[in-house]
Amino acid sequence: LKLPDGDGIELLRALRGIDPDIGAVILTAYASVESAVEGVRAGAQEFMEKPVNLRKLEDALNRLVERRQMVLENRALMETISLEVPSEVVAESPQMKEILSVVARVAPTDAPVLITGESGTGKELVARLIHRASSRKNKPFIPINCAAIPETLLESELFGYEPGAFTGARKRQIGKLELAAGGTVFLDEVGDFPGALQAKLLRFLEDGSFYRLGGTQPVNPDVRIISATNRDIDGMVKKGEFREDLYYRLNLIRIHIPPLRERPEDLLALAKIFLQKFARKHKKPVRGFTDSARERLLRYPWYGNVRELKNALERAVILTRREYITEDLLPGGKELSSESERAPQVADLRPLSEVEREHILRVLRYCGGNRTEAAKILGIHRNTLRNKLKEYGIGEEDG
């Protein structure tokens, strides 16, 4: 920190002005909390006190090299997919940077990818990124929500049917797998894929062919399968609720997207993007957030993740009369702030399912029992909300 002809912090700032991604380890004999904080703010990734342990220094340098490689891979990916990257794809957090690194590696292949994560975390956005960064980018990307289509219709929707396959089938119907020939089919909520159809999907993944409903000739479209689920699919396999062989076919590459509440860097970056977007859309002179509003953004659990954040910020922009969003316009009432002021006790810790149930009930009451509106605020499909209400034993009288 104290150089013969200058200040180490100023030198680091100058170097980062030349290359913002440069890695740095600060070695100092004048360590203090203040100097460590200042060094991190200036861009140092590691802070070590003299005399230096050479083994620890080597480990620190190796971490910097790995980080640099990840940054370069992410930059190459972003250049590859250019302007097609949606604004909602933000990678400020280490978790999302790693996800983009994996996307860059799997996109050029045809390997099946299973994307897991809570509702609203951006699973379809990641699937689209993979498609756009692949050689299939100029071919169709067709999403299918397996939870939103009744089992009786899903087979014909996915595989198509021949004339006479069932009452009312007067002419051949091409399914989504054929329509996506050369491209990608995204099976959203694959954890809800009906058991009776899992064998047919497995066969297609194994040999690349299937029969239309009522058909006798095999169809062989060249399609990549990317699937996603917000359910505990590993637990479903153990319980026999999802075919193990199909699971292994879909799960060749796994990408897990952590919830937004575990990615504060991404949360704040997304909040800024959405704020600017909705300020333009609604022609409001909104410039930012108050400090207390920013704190609430970070404290609130966001069980609906990116979709819930997006909806909440559009509402806040519409309702505000000021240049800065205040905390009273954001979700999270007095009970949130009062609880956060004290350290959590063991008795306070509850299962996620219990917290999620309470959150769903709170949103339902806020919407006067309107499930369609509640699903929109939660950032999930109405059928997904219906399944969760059934799972948690929530009836009409509870909303």
Stockholm file with secondary structure:
# STOCKHOLM 1.0

chainA/1-399         LKLPDGDGIELLRALRGIDPDIGAVILTAYASVESAVEGVRAGAQEFMEKPVNLRKLEDALNRLVERRQMVLENRALMETISLEVPSEVVAESPQMKEILSVVARVAPTDAPVLITGESGTGKELVARLIHRASSRKNKPFIPINCAAIPETLLESELFGYEPGAFTGARKRQIGKLELAAGGTVFLDEVGDFPGALQAKLLRFLEDGSFYRLGGTQPVNPDVRIISATNRDIDGMVKKGEFREDLYYRLNLIRIHIPPLRERPEDLLALAKIFLQKFARKHKKPVRGFTDSARERLLRYPWYGNVRELKNALERAVILTRREYITEDLLPGGKELSSESERAPQVADLRPLSEVEREHILRVLRYCGGNRTEAAKILGIHRNTLRNKLKEYGIGEEDG
#=GR chainA/1-399 SS CEETTEEHHHHHHHHHHHCTTCCCEEEESSCCHHHHHHHHHHTCSEEEESSCCHHHHHHHHHHHHHHHHHHHHHHHHHHHHGGGSCTTCCCCSHHHHHHHHHHHHHTTSCCCEEEECSTTSCHHHHHHHHHHTSTTTTSCEEEEETTTSCHHHHHHHHHEECTTSSTTCCSCEECHHHHTTTSEEEEETGGGCCHHHHHHHHHHHHHSCEECBTCCSEECCCCEEEEEESSCHHHHHHTTSSCHHHHHHHTSEEEECCCGGGCHHHHHHHHHHHHHHHHHHTTCCCCEECHHHHHHHHHSCCTTHHHHHHHHHHHHHHHCCSSEECGGGSSCCHHHHHHHTSCCCGGGCCCHHHHHHHHHHHHHHHTTTCHHHHHHHHTSCHHHHHHHHHHTTCCGGGC
#=GC SS_cons         CEETTEEHHHHHHHHHHHCTTCCCEEEESSCCHHHHHHHHHHTCSEEEESSCCHHHHHHHHHHHHHHHHHHHHHHHHHHHHGGGSCTTCCCCSHHHHHHHHHHHHHTTSCCCEEEECSTTSCHHHHHHHHHHTSTTTTSCEEEEETTTSCHHHHHHHHHEECTTSSTTCCSCEECHHHHTTTSEEEEETGGGCCHHHHHHHHHHHHHSCEECBTCCSEECCCCEEEEEESSCHHHHHHTTSSCHHHHHHHTSEEEECCCGGGCHHHHHHHHHHHHHHHHHHTTCCCCEECHHHHHHHHHSCCTTHHHHHHHHHHHHHHHCCSSEECGGGSSCCHHHHHHHTSCCCGGGCCCHHHHHHHHHHHHHHHTTTCHHHHHHHHTSCHHHHHHHHHHTTCCGGGC
//
